[in-house]
Amino acid sequence: MDMKVVCEITIGGVTIIRHYTTAAGVNVGSVLRNIPGVGKPFWAWPTIPAGQVVGADFNGAPVVSSNPAANNAAIAAITTLPEDVLIYDPPLQ
């Protein structure tokens, strides 16, 4: 199953929100080590509401580990709904 991953990354000193879709069959726990990187918070779900994601509340979000199995376990433990932590422009109705 593909996953929608939301994280913050810093490029040239500017922190931006990034959301991407992994391909089906990809070990998302391994991908997280590179994007956003170890020690960074993230959210991941099978789907997110359609719209322009411009921000996210990472309070309570899992943090990337260097261990892919731990990252996959963290993803499986996410109970927060995307609409409760993602910020859209325009806002979701």
N, C-alpha and C positions, 0 to 999 in steps of 0.2 A: 504494500500500500504506500502511496506517496504521502508526504507530510508537508504541511505548511509551517515553516519555521519563521519566527519573528525575533529579531535581536538588534542590538546596537553595535555598530562598528565605527572605528575612527579611521578616517582617510585624510592624510595631510593636516592632522590636527583638528579636523572637524568631525564631530560625532553625529552620525546619521542613523535613522531607523532603516533596517533592511528586512524585507520579508521575501522568502523564496520558497519554491516548491521542489522537494527532492523527487527523484525518479522512483518509481515503484521498484522494490527490491534492493534499494540502496540502504546500507547500514547508517542510519541517521546519527547514531551515537558516534561514529567515526567522523562524519562530516562536521559535527559540532566542534570537534577539536580544532578545526581549521577556521570555521566561520561560525560563531564569532571568536572562538578561542577559549582556552582553559581559563576558568575563573570568571567568565562573563555570564550574566543572566540571559535566559532565553525562554521563549514559549514555543510549543509545537502542538499542532492539532491536525487531524485528518482533513478538516475543512475550516474555513473562516468565512464570515459574511463578506459578500462582494462589496467593493468600494475602495476608496483611496485611504490606505492606512498611513497616518502621519505621525503617530506616536504610540507609546505603550507604557503602561504602569508595570514596572518590573519588581515591585514590592511583592515578596512571596514567590517569585519565579525561581525555578531551579537554576543552578549554576553549573556550567560546563566542567566536567571532570576530564582528566587525561585518559580515563578508562571508558571505552565505548559501551561496555555492558552497564556501567553505572549511569551513563547518559541515557541509554535506552530504558533503564528502570525508572529514571526521573521522568522521562516522557510518559511512560505508562501510568505514573502516579499523578499526573496533572488532572485536577478536577475543576479547575477554574475555566469558565466559559470565555471564549475569545471576546465576545461582546462586552464582558465585564472589565477587560483590561486594555483592549485596543482602542485607539483614538482615531476616528475617521473624519475626513473633511470632504463633503459635508457630513455632519453627524448622522449616524444610523437613525432611522425612524422607528 
